[in-house]
Amino acid sequence: MAVKMRLRRMGQKKAPFYRIIVADSRSPRDGKFIAEIGTYDPTRNPSAIHVNEEEAKKWLANGAQPTEAVSKILKVAGIEK
């Protein structure tokens, strides 16, 4: 099973809010997921990022592959692979 760290879109129309999740790569964007490790709110100025550092590092160590957007968010949060 290929596991990815990616964004799950939530919020209202034209007011996106994202949750950073760990999911099977075959599941749909807003479908079933394994774990929720943080949030990202691009509508705030500056963008609000909250990541559970311990969980993120655990999943990265277990082989979860972050998407481009999530890897940028993790870099801003100070979490390296």
C-alpha positions in Angstrom: 0.0 0.0 0.0 1.5 3.3 -1.1 0.9 5.9 1.6 0.9 9.7 0.9 0.7 12.8 3.0 -1.6 15.2 1.3 -4.2 18.0 1.7 -7.9 17.4 2.2 -10.0 20.4 1.1 -12.6 21.6 3.5 -14.4 24.9 4.2 -16.9 26.8 2.1 -17.0 27.7 -1.5 -14.2 30.2 -2.3 -13.0 29.9 1.3 -10.8 26.8 1.4 -9.4 25.3 4.5 -7.1 22.2 4.4 -6.3 19.3 6.7 -3.0 17.6 6.3 -3.8 13.9 6.2 -2.0 10.5 5.7 -3.9 8.4 3.2 -3.6 5.5 0.8 -2.6 7.0 -2.6 -5.6 5.3 -4.3 -8.3 6.9 -2.1 -10.0 10.0 -3.3 -9.0 13.5 -2.2 -11.7 13.9 0.4 -12.2 10.2 1.0 -11.0 7.7 3.5 -7.8 8.5 5.4 -5.5 6.9 7.9 -4.5 9.9 10.1 -4.9 13.6 10.4 -1.6 15.3 11.3 -2.3 19.1 10.9 -4.2 22.0 9.3 -3.4 24.7 6.8 -5.5 27.9 6.3 -4.3 29.9 3.3 -7.1 32.6 3.7 -5.4 34.1 6.8 -2.6 36.7 6.5 0.0 35.2 7.1 -1.2 31.6 6.3 -2.0 29.6 9.5 -0.1 26.3 9.7 -0.5 23.8 12.5 1.4 20.4 12.3 1.8 17.7 14.9 5.5 17.4 14.5 5.8 14.1 16.3 3.1 12.4 14.0 4.6 13.9 10.9 8.1 12.6 11.7 6.7 9.2 12.5 4.9 8.9 9.2 7.9 10.2 7.2 10.1 7.6 8.9 7.6 4.9 8.0 7.8 5.8 4.3 4.9 8.1 3.7 5.6 10.3 0.7 4.4 14.0 1.0 3.0 15.7 -2.1 4.7 18.9 -3.3 2.3 21.2 -1.4 2.6 19.2 1.8 6.4 19.1 1.6 6.5 22.9 1.3 4.2 23.2 4.3 6.4 20.8 6.3 9.5 22.8 5.3 7.9 26.1 6.5 6.9 24.3 9.8 10.6 23.2 10.3 10.1 19.5 9.7 12.6 17.9 7.4 12.7 14.4 6.0 
